[in-house]
Amino acid sequence: MVTVVGLGFVGLTTALGFAEYGHKVYGIEANLERFGTILGGKLPFLEPGLDEALLRHLGNNFIPTTDWDEAIKNSEYVYYCVGTPYGEDGQADLSFLYGAIEQTLAAIRDDKFRVLVTKSTIPPSTTERRLIPFLQDHGVKVPDQMGIANNPEFLREGHCWDDFIHADRIVLGVSDQRSEQMLKELYQKSNVPAYCVSLNTGEFIKYLSNTSLACLISYANEMSLAADAIGGIDIAAAFRILHMDKRWQSGSIRSYFYPGCGYGGYCLPKDTNAFYAVTKSAGFDGKILKQVIETNDAMPEKTAERIIRVAGHDKNVCIGVLGLSFNPGSDDTRDAPSAKIIKELNRKGYNNIVAYDPVAMEEFQKFYQLQYICKKNCQQVLDDAEILVIATAWPEFKNLRNETSKPIVDCRYML
């Protein structure tokens, strides 16, 4: 059995979704007007598909109640779908969540193992740094007596029911095996891939999703303002034609939205800087575009710092750089991140560098007079280097962890 605390868009969808899977679900709602509406078989908001699910499960698998004692007594899972609004300083207000947890603990009269699951959106590290200590302060031993997890939601208003029943992924932030197994069993009938990650990762994924969408919206708006400043641009047509790029249609655009060590090559650095310059001359200072350029300019130093943290302070350590072209499948080394990283390492006194690229070594040596030695093949780098750095995501580096036990700094997050 499951108790869902909070029957707003997320909570009611979650409760009825679990009921659809065949679980018995208690629903608790503090707002008595909303509670009465749900108890009467009606939705307190417009949400296609959810109304039919409510009529289907009300009084059967779904039991709205104000009796915390009964609900908690019978439940192995307690889901929190309460509000976590942000205050004036932008921080999430956890008071509703703390209050719901306290009411849960007050209703427990046995030693049954339960998993407390936060579905409300909470910032990364909240479960680990705030909720677990909160439970411990109330005398709860986590995870011996009780499990705690997060299960972020990815529901769009107007599409909540379909997004739950036909989800594209389920994210479970967990820290103990018993809670993980129980949550997997809860979702067993969903036929949706479930990804068990750390508590912080689960919370981060939700924010990564929402902030990415926010960035796309704001950047599109910034570009429309830049177009207005320049003049003579059909903004709607420009965006519609942009979306015709096959990378948007096929989904391969996602390869651009993935961390690495900065963009390079001929086009992106040249064009982003040129467009920023022309918008400034037109009287519009695009702050997002400016920050894009500044972030990319900072990546070589930040990446070099990552490498040095692993390499240590011995500047004679041999560092092996794998990949010199700006992109796999190309021998173009213009504005290559690898060159900027090697330059930063040299600047910081790390000159014992060996490097290899399947196709771009000749081009690289032609353009960059830095402190490094090119090797004939990957194996020579593996033999000579004490620490390895992947600077270009060539497929032949994919199994590097199986080929060496030496420390690897994966700047392309490909392993």
Helices and strands as residue ranges (DSSP letters): E 2-5, H 9-20, E 25-28, H 32-39, H 50-57, E 62-65, H 68-74, E 77-80, H 95-107, E 114-118, H 126-126, I 127-131, H 132-137, E 146-150, H 160-165, E 170-173, H 177-186, G 188-190, E 194-197, H 199-230, H 235-242, H 246-250, G 252-256, H 267-281, H 287-311, E 319-322, H 337-347, E 353-356, H 361-367, E 373-374, H 378-384, E 387-390, G 395-397, H 400-403, E 408-410
